[in-house]
């Protein structure tokens, strides 16, 4: 880097230090590039590390353990007089976040990556202006990677105030367990947070505009979670619209439209999680030749190049799915292309996980997608109720489901709902990437008794060769 009094220049400028930005920075530095990262937050790691993926999963684990303690009578264990201290829970969660954040800082230092605090705004195709408390006013670059991420969508009539109307960030920082909570949005964040607080004792109501929860996933998979939410006394208002709210006497009164009628729900907190929007506004894209679509997503090719060949974009800002692991893969591609390697985002599938109770994991085609493509396919399921390992955990809800091409047995999609679904889906992802068939999985010896063994069992069922459940039309 060439440093002047107020202006500097670098080989690779990265805007944003989330799971896309920091990975791109490290990979580019590994490949010998001089790298500079502009980040307007005081913490590295982005939403995922600081207010999303990591802290959410920590709180989910804590609430799961709380539920386990309450329900261990089935194994002859009864615990009395236990309490929940949200302050200690949040302190533990923050320790994890801080440790991971410090790890990124250490890696940046070791690789010689400089972080500029502030906000980058494009002046043209080769330079950004830096807004914030820094002596650096502008940075010129040979290549740039935009990794600005996304932000929570607000809806009319429910402006965030941080106290009564909150987003997912504030939901992870509550110091007291609400008696009642209304969640607007029945996607993966809404159902995850609804499960957490229901387990901790909150009376939860979920208001969802569509006719089912987590509508991007297979209906039969989501049905298992929906039934479990009933056990946690979560009320679901499907095909419903949140109209407006009124705050009085330290409560929020929400008017919804449900079954063609208006109803009033009351709660201590209203959590709004209806989606996210790309952070492509107010970064000066109009001063460049970079193209965006009608929704504000930056258009890129398989090498993550924008319409300006030396500027790349990755992560949430380039489109769905908005997942950290997708951003990290795109980050490596962009850094490698800049370094002259023949890299491309040519992955066949991206796995999707919902850390509910039970967990959901999905990769590849759904049945409706296979039908729409005119593919002749076969389906098979293996229930966790027939898994010895699941029984020993007392977690037998759900199943593993395969969708495969009828003529070849090539695996098209795998959808699981049950214990540790998030852990077993990677095998399915690798299988689809490598063009594996049902027979490839069925003939692979899986250790017994384990949960990943259900991957093999489900493949056998789909082939008509299931051992541990009855196959009416078994094949020789």
Sine and cosine of phi, psi and omega as CSV:
sin_phi,cos_phi,sin_psi,cos_psi,sin_omega,cos_omega
0.00,0.00,0.67,-0.74,0.07,-1.00
-0.99,-0.17,0.89,-0.46,-0.11,-0.99
-0.96,-0.28,0.79,-0.61,0.10,-0.99
-0.94,-0.35,-0.28,-0.96,-0.02,-1.00
-0.95,0.32,-0.70,0.72,-0.04,-1.00
-0.76,-0.65,-0.33,0.94,-0.03,-1.00
-0.92,-0.40,0.66,-0.75,0.04,-1.00
-0.70,-0.71,0.17,-0.99,0.08,-1.00
-0.63,-0.78,0.40,-0.92,-0.07,-1.00
-0.50,-0.87,0.33,-0.94,0.07,-1.00
-0.91,0.42,-0.80,0.61,-0.08,-1.00
-0.78,-0.62,0.86,-0.51,0.10,-0.99
-0.97,-0.25,0.77,-0.64,0.02,-1.00
-0.88,-0.48,0.80,-0.60,-0.02,-1.00
-0.98,-0.21,0.97,-0.26,-0.03,-1.00
0.94,-0.35,0.69,-0.73,-0.06,-1.00
-0.86,-0.51,0.62,0.79,0.08,-1.00
-0.99,0.14,-0.30,-0.95,-0.04,-1.00
-0.90,0.43,-0.28,0.96,0.15,-0.99
-1.00,0.02,-0.80,0.61,-0.09,-1.00
-0.88,0.47,-0.73,0.68,-0.07,-1.00
-0.95,0.32,-0.54,0.84,0.05,-1.00
-0.92,0.39,-0.66,0.75,0.04,-1.00
-0.88,0.48,-0.65,0.76,-0.02,-1.00
-0.89,0.46,-0.74,0.68,-0.03,-1.00
-0.91,0.41,-0.69,0.73,-0.02,-1.00
-0.91,0.42,-0.67,0.75,0.02,-1.00
-0.90,0.44,-0.64,0.77,0.02,-1.00
-0.92,0.40,-0.63,0.78,0.06,-1.00
-0.86,0.52,-0.53,0.85,-0.04,-1.00
-1.00,-0.01,0.22,0.98,0.15,-0.99
1.00,-0.02,0.17,0.98,-0.02,-1.00
-1.00,0.02,0.52,-0.85,0.16,-0.99
-0.99,0.15,0.82,-0.58,-0.17,-0.99
-0.82,-0.58,0.66,-0.75,0.10,-0.99
-0.74,-0.67,0.68,-0.74,-0.01,-1.00
-0.88,-0.48,0.77,-0.64,0.10,-0.99
-0.97,-0.23,0.82,-0.58,-0.05,-1.00
-0.66,-0.75,0.81,-0.59,-0.06,-1.00
-1.00,0.02,-0.05,1.00,0.10,-1.00
-0.99,-0.13,0.40,-0.92,0.03,-1.00
-0.98,0.21,-0.14,0.99,-0.05,-1.00
-0.85,-0.53,0.61,-0.79,0.08,-1.00
-1.00,0.07,0.35,-0.94,0.06,-1.00
0.95,-0.30,-0.24,0.97,0.07,-1.00
0.93,0.37,-0.22,-0.98,-0.02,-1.00
-0.86,0.51,-0.69,0.73,-0.08,-1.00
-0.81,0.59,-0.78,0.62,-0.05,-1.00
-0.96,0.27,-0.68,0.73,-0.20,-0.98
-1.00,0.00,-0.59,0.81,-0.05,-1.00
-0.69,-0.73,0.11,0.99,-0.08,-1.00
-0.83,-0.55,-0.95,-0.31,-0.15,-0.99
-0.76,0.65,-0.83,0.56,-0.15,-0.99
-0.94,0.34,-0.82,0.57,0.00,-1.00
-0.89,0.45,-0.56,0.83,0.04,-1.00
-0.88,0.48,-0.73,0.69,-0.03,-1.00
-0.92,0.39,-0.53,0.85,0.06,-1.00
-0.90,0.44,-0.72,0.69,-0.01,-1.00
-0.92,0.38,-0.61,0.79,0.06,-1.00
-0.87,0.49,-0.70,0.71,0.02,-1.00
-0.87,0.49,-0.69,0.72,-0.01,-1.00
-0.88,0.47,-0.69,0.72,-0.01,-1.00
-0.93,0.36,-0.56,0.83,0.06,-1.00
-0.89,0.45,-0.65,0.76,-0.01,-1.00
-0.92,0.38,-0.63,0.78,0.07,-1.00
-0.86,0.52,-0.69,0.73,0.01,-1.00
-0.92,0.39,-0.62,0.78,0.01,-1.00
-0.88,0.47,-0.70,0.71,0.02,-1.00
-0.85,0.52,-0.67,0.74,-0.04,-1.00
-0.92,0.39,-0.51,0.86,-0.16,-0.99
-0.95,-0.32,0.28,0.96,-0.10,-1.00
-0.99,0.12,0.08,1.00,0.00,-1.00
-0.86,0.51,-0.48,0.88,0.01,-1.00
-0.87,0.49,-0.42,0.91,0.00,-1.00
-0.98,-0.22,0.21,0.98,0.02,-1.00
0.99,0.15,0.29,0.96,-0.01,-1.00
-0.90,-0.44,0.82,-0.57,0.03,-1.00
-0.81,-0.59,0.82,-0.58,0.01,-1.00
-0.92,-0.40,0.77,-0.64,0.00,-1.00
-0.90,-0.43,0.37,-0.93,0.12,-0.99
0.84,0.55,0.71,0.71,0.12,-0.99
-0.97,-0.23,0.49,-0.87,-0.05,-1.00
-0.75,-0.67,0.21,-0.98,0.07,-1.00
-0.93,-0.38,0.83,-0.56,0.07,-1.00
-0.93,-0.36,0.99,-0.14,-0.07,-1.00
-0.89,0.46,-0.54,0.84,0.00,-1.00
-0.88,0.47,-0.69,0.72,0.02,-1.00
-0.93,0.36,-0.61,0.79,0.03,-1.00
-0.88,0.48,-0.70,0.72,0.00,-1.00
-0.93,0.36,-0.57,0.82,0.03,-1.00
-0.90,0.44,-0.67,0.74,0.05,-1.00
-0.90,0.44,-0.70,0.72,0.04,-1.00
-0.85,0.52,-0.68,0.73,-0.04,-1.00
-0.93,0.37,-0.54,0.84,0.06,-1.00
-0.86,0.51,-0.67,0.74,0.01,-1.00
-0.90,0.44,-0.74,0.67,-0.01,-1.00
-0.87,0.49,-0.71,0.70,-0.03,-1.00
-0.90,0.43,-0.65,0.76,-0.01,-1.00
-0.89,0.45,-0.69,0.72,0.02,-1.00
-0.93,0.38,-0.64,0.77,0.03,-1.00
-0.89,0.46,-0.66,0.75,0.03,-1.00
-0.92,0.40,-0.51,0.86,0.07,-1.00
-0.89,0.45,-0.65,0.76,0.04,-1.00
-0.91,0.42,-0.69,0.72,0.03,-1.00
-0.84,0.54,-0.68,0.73,-0.01,-1.00
-0.90,0.43,-0.68,0.74,0.03,-1.00
-0.90,0.45,-0.67,0.74,0.04,-1.00
-0.85,0.52,-0.70,0.72,-0.01,-1.00
-0.89,0.46,-0.71,0.70,-0.03,-1.00
-0.90,0.43,-0.54,0.84,-0.01,-1.00
-1.00,-0.04,0.01,1.00,0.02,-1.00
0.95,0.31,0.50,0.87,0.00,-1.00
-1.00,0.02,0.82,-0.57,-0.02,-1.00
-1.00,-0.08,0.71,-0.71,0.04,-1.00
-0.96,-0.28,0.81,-0.59,0.05,-1.00
-0.97,-0.26,0.89,-0.45,0.04,-1.00
-0.96,0.28,0.74,-0.67,0.00,-1.00
0.58,-0.82,-0.14,-0.99,-0.05,-1.00
-0.87,-0.49,0.78,-0.62,-0.04,-1.00
-1.00,-0.07,0.75,-0.66,0.06,-1.00
-0.79,-0.62,0.82,-0.58,-0.04,-1.00
-0.90,0.43,0.76,-0.65,0.15,-0.99
-1.00,-0.04,-0.57,0.82,0.05,-1.00
-0.28,-0.96,-0.25,-0.97,-0.06,-1.00
-0.96,0.29,-0.10,0.99,-0.06,-1.00
-0.76,-0.65,0.11,0.99,-0.09,-1.00
-0.44,-0.90,0.59,-0.81,0.10,-1.00
-0.85,-0.52,0.51,-0.86,0.14,-0.99
-1.00,-0.06,0.63,-0.78,-0.03,-1.00
-0.96,-0.29,0.86,-0.51,0.07,-1.00
-0.97,-0.22,0.75,-0.66,0.01,-1.00
0.64,-0.77,-0.07,-1.00,-0.05,-1.00
-1.00,0.09,0.99,0.16,0.02,-1.00
-0.46,-0.89,0.48,-0.88,0.04,-1.00
-0.96,0.27,-0.28,0.96,-0.03,-1.00
-0.99,0.13,0.82,-0.57,-0.01,-1.00
-0.98,-0.19,-0.44,0.90,0.02,-1.00
-0.43,-0.90,0.42,-0.91,0.02,-1.00
-0.73,-0.68,0.81,-0.59,0.12,-0.99
-0.99,-0.11,0.60,-0.80,-0.10,-1.00
-0.67,-0.74,0.47,-0.88,0.14,-0.99
-0.99,0.11,-0.64,0.77,0.06,-1.00
-0.67,-0.74,0.47,-0.88,-0.01,-1.00
-0.67,-0.74,0.60,-0.80,0.10,-1.00
-0.85,-0.53,0.87,-0.49,0.03,-1.00
-1.00,0.01,0.86,-0.51,-0.01,-1.00
-0.68,-0.73,0.82,0.58,-0.13,-0.99
-0.99,0.10,-0.12,0.99,0.12,-0.99
0.96,0.30,-0.53,-0.85,-0.07,-1.00
-0.59,-0.81,0.15,-0.99,0.02,-1.00
-0.66,-0.76,0.31,-0.95,-0.07,-1.00
-0.92,0.40,0.64,-0.77,0.06,-1.00
-1.00,0.07,0.77,-0.64,0.14,-0.99
-1.00,-0.05,0.53,-0.85,0.05,-1.00
-0.89,-0.45,0.46,-0.89,-0.05,-1.00
-0.86,0.52,0.72,-0.70,0.02,-1.00
1.00,0.01,-0.05,1.00,-0.02,-1.00
-0.67,-0.74,0.88,0.48,0.02,-1.00
-0.95,0.32,0.74,-0.67,0.00,-1.00
-0.89,0.46,0.74,-0.67,0.10,-0.99
-0.85,-0.52,-0.03,1.00,0.05,-1.00
0.98,0.20,-0.11,0.99,-0.03,-1.00
-0.87,-0.49,-0.83,0.55,-0.01,-1.00
-0.98,-0.20,-0.68,0.73,0.04,-1.00
-0.97,-0.26,0.92,-0.38,-0.15,-0.99
-0.79,-0.61,0.29,-0.96,0.13,-0.99
-0.96,-0.27,-0.11,-0.99,-0.05,-1.00
-0.90,0.43,-0.52,0.86,0.03,-1.00
-0.86,0.50,-0.77,0.64,-0.03,-1.00
-0.93,0.37,-0.50,0.86,-0.01,-1.00
-0.89,0.45,-0.44,0.90,0.00,-1.00
-1.00,0.04,-0.06,1.00,-0.06,-1.00
-0.88,-0.48,0.15,0.99,-0.01,-1.00
-0.89,0.46,0.70,-0.72,-0.03,-1.00
-1.00,-0.07,-0.23,0.97,0.06,-1.00
-0.74,-0.67,0.55,-0.84,0.03,-1.00
-0.97,0.22,0.88,-0.48,0.00,-1.00
-0.90,0.43,0.56,-0.83,0.10,-1.00
-0.95,0.32,-0.63,0.78,-0.01,-1.00
-0.66,-0.75,0.65,-0.76,0.02,-1.00
-0.67,-0.75,0.71,-0.70,0.13,-0.99
-0.96,-0.27,0.78,-0.62,0.04,-1.00
-0.93,-0.36,0.87,-0.50,0.05,-1.00
-0.99,-0.10,0.95,-0.32,-0.07,-1.00
0.87,-0.50,0.91,-0.41,-0.04,-1.00
-0.96,-0.27,0.59,0.81,0.09,-1.00
-0.99,0.11,-0.35,-0.93,-0.09,-1.00
-0.94,0.35,-0.59,0.81,0.02,-1.00
-0.94,0.34,-0.69,0.72,-0.01,-1.00
-0.87,0.49,-0.69,0.72,-0.01,-1.00
-0.96,0.28,-0.57,0.82,0.07,-1.00
-0.88,0.47,-0.78,0.63,-0.03,-1.00
-0.93,0.37,-0.55,0.83,0.06,-1.00
-0.89,0.46,-0.66,0.75,0.04,-1.00
-0.90,0.43,-0.70,0.72,-0.01,-1.00
-0.83,0.55,-0.82,0.58,-0.10,-0.99
-0.96,0.28,-0.49,0.87,0.09,-1.00
-0.90,0.44,-0.65,0.76,0.03,-1.00
-0.91,0.42,-0.53,0.85,-0.01,-1.00
-0.99,0.12,-0.05,1.00,0.10,-1.00
0.92,-0.38,0.04,1.00,0.00,-1.00
-0.98,0.18,0.61,-0.79,0.13,-0.99
-0.99,0.11,0.94,-0.33,-0.16,-0.99
-0.95,-0.30,0.69,-0.73,0.14,-0.99
-0.82,-0.57,0.76,-0.65,0.03,-1.00
-0.94,-0.33,0.81,-0.59,0.03,-1.00
-0.95,-0.31,0.90,-0.44,-0.07,-1.00
-0.81,-0.58,0.74,-0.67,-0.08,-1.00
-0.94,0.33,-0.58,0.82,-0.04,-1.00
-1.00,0.10,-0.03,-1.00,-0.09,-1.00
-1.00,0.04,0.04,1.00,0.06,-1.00
-0.38,-0.92,0.28,-0.96,0.03,-1.00
-0.97,0.23,0.44,-0.90,0.07,-1.00
0.64,0.77,0.91,0.42,-0.18,-0.98
-0.93,0.37,-0.17,0.99,0.00,-1.00
-0.99,0.13,-0.09,1.00,-0.06,-1.00
-0.93,-0.36,0.24,-0.97,0.01,-1.00
-0.84,0.54,0.75,-0.67,-0.04,-1.00
-0.84,0.54,-0.67,0.75,-0.05,-1.00
-0.93,0.38,-0.47,0.88,0.06,-1.00
-0.94,0.34,-0.73,0.68,-0.03,-1.00
-0.92,0.38,-0.52,0.86,0.00,-1.00
-0.84,0.54,-0.58,0.82,0.00,-1.00
-0.90,0.44,-0.70,0.71,0.02,-1.00
-0.92,0.39,-0.63,0.78,-0.01,-1.00
-0.87,0.49,-0.67,0.74,0.03,-1.00
-0.92,0.40,-0.58,0.82,0.02,-1.00
-0.93,0.38,-0.59,0.81,0.06,-1.00
-0.87,0.49,-0.57,0.82,0.07,-1.00
-0.87,0.49,-0.63,0.78,0.01,-1.00
-0.90,0.43,-0.50,0.87,0.02,-1.00
-1.00,0.03,0.16,0.99,0.03,-1.00
0.88,0.47,0.55,0.84,0.10,-0.99
-1.00,0.09,0.81,-0.58,0.04,-1.00
-1.00,0.05,0.70,-0.72,-0.03,-1.00
-0.88,-0.47,0.79,-0.62,0.07,-1.00
-0.91,-0.42,1.00,-0.03,-0.01,-1.00
-1.00,0.05,0.32,-0.95,-0.07,-1.00
0.76,0.65,0.70,0.72,-0.07,-1.00
-0.79,-0.61,0.47,-0.88,-0.03,-1.00
-0.82,-0.58,0.76,-0.65,0.10,-0.99
-0.99,0.16,0.87,-0.49,-0.11,-0.99
-1.00,-0.02,-0.79,0.61,0.00,-1.00
-0.23,-0.97,0.02,-1.00,0.01,-1.00
-0.57,-0.83,0.32,-0.95,0.05,-1.00
-0.69,-0.73,0.71,-0.70,0.00,-1.00
-0.96,-0.28,0.84,-0.54,0.08,-1.00
-0.40,-0.92,0.55,-0.83,0.03,-1.00
0.80,0.60,0.66,0.75,0.04,-1.00
0.88,0.47,0.45,0.90,0.09,-1.00
-0.71,-0.70,0.36,-0.93,0.07,-1.00
-0.93,-0.36,0.79,-0.62,0.04,-1.00
-0.94,-0.33,0.89,-0.45,-0.10,-0.99
-0.95,-0.31,0.81,-0.59,0.08,-1.00
-1.00,-0.05,0.81,-0.58,0.03,-1.00
-0.83,-0.56,0.36,-0.93,0.12,-0.99
-0.95,-0.31,0.90,-0.44,-0.09,-1.00
-0.68,-0.74,0.80,-0.61,-0.03,-1.00
0.81,0.59,0.62,0.78,0.05,-1.00
0.97,0.23,0.07,1.00,0.00,-1.00
-0.83,-0.56,0.43,-0.90,0.06,-1.00
-1.00,-0.02,0.68,-0.73,0.04,-1.00
-0.75,-0.66,0.39,-0.92,0.07,-1.00
-0.91,-0.42,0.84,-0.55,0.10,-0.99
-0.94,-0.34,0.54,-0.84,0.04,-1.00
-0.84,-0.54,0.47,-0.88,-0.03,-1.00
-0.33,-0.94,0.22,-0.98,0.11,-0.99
-0.99,0.12,-0.55,0.84,-0.01,-1.00
-0.69,-0.72,0.57,-0.82,0.14,-0.99
-0.87,-0.49,0.88,-0.48,0.01,-1.00
-0.98,-0.19,0.86,-0.51,-0.02,-1.00
-0.97,-0.24,0.91,-0.41,0.00,-1.00
-0.66,-0.75,0.95,0.32,-0.07,-1.00
-0.98,-0.17,0.07,1.00,0.02,-1.00
0.68,-0.73,-0.03,-1.00,-0.03,-1.00
-0.73,-0.69,0.39,-0.92,0.01,-1.00
-0.83,-0.56,0.52,-0.86,-0.05,-1.00
-0.93,0.37,0.62,-0.78,0.06,-1.00
-1.00,0.05,0.94,0.34,0.01,-1.00
-0.94,-0.35,-0.13,0.99,0.04,-1.00
-0.99,0.13,0.44,-0.90,0.14,-0.99
0.87,0.49,0.47,0.88,0.13,-0.99
-0.88,-0.47,0.23,0.97,0.11,-0.99
0.98,0.19,0.38,0.92,0.00,-1.00
-0.88,0.47,-0.43,0.90,0.03,-1.00
-0.92,0.40,-0.27,0.96,0.03,-1.00
-1.00,-0.01,0.08,1.00,0.01,-1.00
-0.83,-0.56,-0.03,-1.00,0.07,-1.00
-0.99,-0.11,0.28,0.96,-0.07,-1.00
-0.96,0.26,0.74,-0.67,-0.01,-1.00
-0.99,-0.13,0.63,-0.78,0.11,-0.99
-0.82,-0.57,0.36,-0.93,0.01,-1.00
-1.00,-0.02,-0.09,-1.00,-0.10,-1.00
-0.91,0.41,-0.34,0.94,0.01,-1.00
-0.99,-0.13,0.03,1.00,0.04,-1.00
1.00,-0.06,0.05,1.00,0.03,-1.00
-0.98,0.18,0.62,-0.78,0.01,-1.00
-0.98,0.19,0.75,-0.66,-0.01,-1.00
-0.98,0.18,0.76,-0.65,0.01,-1.00
-0.68,-0.74,0.29,-0.96,0.10,-1.00
-0.99,-0.16,-0.18,-0.98,-0.06,-1.00
-0.94,0.35,-0.26,0.97,0.08,-1.00
-0.99,-0.11,0.16,0.99,0.02,-1.00
0.94,0.35,0.32,0.95,0.08,-1.00
-0.98,0.19,0.64,-0.77,0.16,-0.99
-0.99,0.11,-0.15,-0.99,0.05,-1.00
-0.94,0.34,-0.16,0.99,0.17,-0.99
-0.97,-0.24,0.90,-0.43,-0.27,-0.96
-0.87,0.50,-0.46,0.89,-0.03,-1.00
-0.99,-0.15,0.12,0.99,0.07,-1.00
-0.90,-0.44,0.79,-0.62,-0.05,-1.00
-0.91,-0.42,0.31,-0.95,0.06,-1.00
-0.59,-0.81,0.58,-0.82,-0.09,-1.00
-0.58,-0.82,0.31,-0.95,0.14,-0.99
0.99,0.15,-0.44,-0.90,-0.09,-1.00
-0.83,0.55,-0.52,0.85,-0.10,-1.00
-0.94,0.33,-0.20,0.98,0.02,-1.00
-0.97,-0.25,-0.09,1.00,0.10,-1.00
0.75,-0.66,0.02,-1.00,-0.04,-1.00
-0.96,0.27,0.40,-0.92,-0.12,0.99
-0.97,0.23,0.58,-0.81,0.01,-1.00
-1.00,0.07,0.99,0.13,-0.07,-1.00
-0.77,-0.63,0.62,-0.78,-0.06,-1.00
-0.88,0.48,-0.66,0.75,-0.06,-1.00
-0.94,0.35,-0.49,0.87,0.12,-0.99
-0.92,0.39,-0.71,0.71,0.00,-1.00
-0.87,0.50,-0.65,0.76,-0.03,-1.00
-0.92,0.40,-0.62,0.78,0.05,-1.00
-0.91,0.41,-0.70,0.72,0.03,-1.00
-0.89,0.46,-0.57,0.82,0.00,-1.00
-0.88,0.47,-0.71,0.71,0.00,-1.00
-0.90,0.43,-0.64,0.77,0.03,-1.00
-0.87,0.50,-0.77,0.63,-0.03,-1.00
-0.86,0.51,-0.72,0.70,-0.02,-1.00
-0.90,0.44,-0.62,0.78,-0.02,-1.00
-0.95,0.30,-0.62,0.79,0.05,-1.00
-0.90,0.44,-0.69,0.72,0.04,-1.00
-0.85,0.52,-0.56,0.83,-0.04,-1.00
-1.00,0.06,0.10,1.00,0.09,-1.00
1.00,-0.01,0.17,0.99,0.02,-1.00
-1.00,0.03,0.48,-0.88,-0.02,-1.00
-0.99,0.13,0.88,0.47,-0.07,-1.00
-0.99,-0.13,0.43,-0.90,0.03,-1.00
-0.34,-0.94,0.49,-0.87,0.08,-1.00
-0.99,0.10,1.00,0.04,-0.04,-1.00
-0.90,-0.44,0.38,0.93,0.04,-1.00
-0.88,0.47,0.65,-0.76,0.00,-1.00
-0.96,0.27,-0.63,0.78,-0.13,-0.99
-0.63,-0.78,0.35,-0.94,0.08,-1.00
-0.78,-0.63,0.87,-0.49,-0.01,-1.00
-0.94,0.33,0.49,-0.87,-0.04,-1.00
-0.77,-0.64,0.75,-0.66,-0.05,-1.00
-0.77,-0.64,0.66,-0.75,0.13,-0.99
-0.87,-0.50,0.86,-0.52,-0.09,-1.00
-1.00,0.02,0.88,0.48,0.02,-1.00
-1.00,-0.05,-0.22,-0.98,0.12,-0.99
-0.79,-0.62,0.97,-0.26,-0.02,1.00
-0.98,0.22,0.25,-0.97,0.01,-1.00
-0.93,0.36,0.47,-0.89,0.11,-0.99
-0.87,-0.48,0.66,-0.75,0.10,-0.99
-0.63,-0.77,0.66,-0.75,-0.11,-0.99
-0.57,-0.82,0.64,-0.77,0.08,-1.00
-0.49,-0.87,0.63,-0.77,0.04,-1.00
1.00,0.08,-0.33,-0.94,-0.12,-0.99
-0.96,0.27,0.61,-0.79,0.24,-0.97
-1.00,0.07,0.19,-0.98,0.01,-1.00
-0.89,0.46,-0.68,0.74,-0.02,-1.00
-0.90,0.43,-0.54,0.84,0.04,-1.00
-0.94,0.33,-0.64,0.77,0.04,-1.00
-0.89,0.45,-0.66,0.75,0.04,-1.00
-0.89,0.46,-0.70,0.71,-0.02,-1.00
-0.88,0.47,-0.49,0.87,0.00,-1.00
-1.00,0.07,-0.06,1.00,0.00,-1.00
0.96,0.28,0.40,0.92,-0.02,-1.00
-1.00,0.07,0.74,-0.67,0.14,-0.99
-0.99,0.11,0.87,-0.49,-0.14,-0.99
-0.73,-0.68,0.28,-0.96,0.11,-0.99
-0.86,-0.51,0.42,-0.91,-0.04,-1.00
-0.77,-0.64,0.61,-0.79,0.10,-1.00
-0.56,-0.83,0.56,-0.83,0.00,-1.00
-0.78,-0.63,0.59,-0.81,0.17,-0.99
-0.83,-0.56,0.84,-0.54,-0.07,-1.00
-0.99,0.13,0.59,-0.81,0.07,-1.00
-0.91,0.41,-0.31,0.95,0.04,-1.00
-0.91,0.41,-0.26,0.97,0.05,-1.00
-0.97,-0.23,0.13,0.99,-0.01,-1.00
-0.99,-0.11,0.84,-0.54,0.02,-1.00
-0.87,0.50,-0.65,0.76,0.00,-1.00
-0.91,0.41,-0.66,0.75,0.03,-1.00
-0.89,0.46,-0.60,0.80,0.03,-1.00
-0.90,0.44,-0.65,0.76,-0.01,-1.00
-0.92,0.39,-0.36,0.93,0.05,-1.00
-1.00,-0.04,-0.13,0.99,-0.10,-1.00
0.85,0.53,0.62,0.78,0.01,-1.00
-0.75,-0.67,0.98,0.17,-0.14,-0.99
-0.95,-0.32,0.11,0.99,0.07,-1.00
-0.95,0.32,0.55,-0.84,0.17,-0.99
0.99,-0.12,-0.18,-0.98,-0.13,-0.99
-0.24,-0.97,0.18,-0.98,0.20,-0.98
-0.93,-0.38,0.74,-0.67,-0.09,-1.00
-0.81,-0.58,0.76,-0.65,0.07,-1.00
-0.96,-0.29,0.59,-0.81,0.23,-0.97
-0.84,-0.54,0.86,-0.51,-0.08,-1.00
-0.70,-0.71,0.43,-0.90,0.05,-1.00
-0.92,0.40,0.77,-0.64,-0.12,-0.99
-0.88,0.47,-0.69,0.73,-0.12,-0.99
-0.97,0.24,-0.50,0.87,-0.11,-0.99
-0.91,-0.42,-0.34,0.94,-0.09,-1.00
0.98,0.20,0.09,1.00,0.02,-1.00
-0.89,0.45,0.74,-0.67,-0.07,-1.00
-0.96,0.28,0.80,-0.59,-0.01,-1.00
-0.97,-0.25,-0.54,0.84,-0.02,-1.00
-0.32,-0.95,0.51,-0.86,0.09,-1.00
-0.71,-0.70,0.74,-0.68,-0.06,-1.00
-0.71,-0.70,0.83,-0.55,-0.08,-1.00
-0.79,-0.61,0.58,-0.81,0.14,-0.99
-0.65,-0.76,0.86,-0.52,-0.07,-1.00
0.40,-0.92,-0.14,-0.99,-0.05,-1.00
-0.88,0.47,0.74,-0.67,0.06,-1.00
0.83,0.56,0.51,0.86,0.06,-1.00
-0.85,0.53,-0.55,0.84,0.00,-1.00
-0.89,0.45,-0.47,0.88,-0.04,-1.00
-1.00,0.10,-0.53,0.85,-0.10,-1.00
-1.00,0.05,-0.22,0.98,-0.10,-1.00
-0.95,0.31,-0.35,0.94,-0.02,-1.00
-0.90,0.44,-0.58,0.82,0.05,-1.00
-0.88,0.47,-0.66,0.75,0.03,-1.00
-0.91,0.42,-0.65,0.76,0.01,-1.00
-0.88,0.47,-0.72,0.69,0.04,-1.00
-0.88,0.47,-0.66,0.75,-0.01,-1.00
-0.87,0.50,-0.71,0.70,0.00,-1.00
-0.92,0.40,-0.67,0.74,0.02,-1.00
-0.86,0.51,-0.57,0.82,-0.07,-1.00
-1.00,-0.08,0.08,1.00,0.02,-1.00
0.95,0.33,0.53,0.85,-0.05,-1.00
-0.94,0.35,0.44,-0.90,0.07,-1.00
-0.97,-0.26,0.20,-0.98,0.09,-1.00
-0.84,0.54,-0.63,0.78,-0.01,-1.00
-0.90,0.43,-0.59,0.81,0.03,-1.00
-0.86,0.52,-0.68,0.73,0.00,-1.00
-0.96,0.28,-0.67,0.74,-0.04,-1.00
-0.89,0.45,-0.55,0.84,-0.04,-1.00
-1.00,0.04,-0.09,1.00,0.05,-1.00
-0.99,0.10,0.83,-0.55,-0.03,-1.00
-0.95,0.32,0.85,-0.53,0.05,-1.00
-0.96,-0.28,0.68,-0.74,-0.03,-1.00
-0.91,0.43,0.55,-0.83,-0.04,-1.00
-0.86,-0.51,0.65,-0.76,-0.10,0.99
-1.00,-0.07,0.83,-0.56,0.03,-1.00
-0.65,-0.76,0.27,-0.96,0.07,-1.00
-0.96,0.27,-0.62,0.78,0.06,-1.00
-0.86,0.50,-0.33,0.94,0.07,-1.00
-0.84,0.54,-0.44,0.90,0.02,-1.00
-0.91,0.41,-0.39,0.92,0.07,-1.00
-0.90,0.44,-0.69,0.73,0.03,-1.00
-0.93,0.38,-0.71,0.70,-0.02,-1.00
-0.87,0.50,-0.68,0.74,-0.01,-1.00
-0.92,0.39,-0.59,0.81,0.05,-1.00
-0.90,0.43,-0.65,0.76,0.03,-1.00
-0.90,0.44,-0.67,0.74,0.01,-1.00
-0.88,0.48,-0.69,0.73,-0.03,-1.00
-0.90,0.44,-0.52,0.85,0.05,-1.00
-0.99,0.17,-0.10,0.99,-0.05,-1.00
0.99,0.15,0.37,0.93,-0.07,-1.00
-0.84,-0.54,0.37,0.93,-0.08,-1.00
-0.87,0.50,0.67,-0.74,-0.02,-1.00
-1.00,-0.10,-0.70,0.71,-0.18,-0.98
-0.99,-0.12,0.07,1.00,0.25,-0.97
-0.69,-0.72,0.43,-0.90,-0.06,-1.00
-0.95,0.30,0.79,-0.62,0.12,-0.99
-0.96,-0.27,0.97,-0.25,-0.01,-1.00
-0.84,0.55,-0.60,0.80,-0.04,-1.00
-0.90,-0.44,0.91,0.41,-0.04,-1.00
-0.95,0.31,0.44,-0.90,0.02,-1.00
-0.95,-0.32,0.60,-0.80,0.01,-1.00
-0.98,0.22,0.00,0.00,0.00,0.00
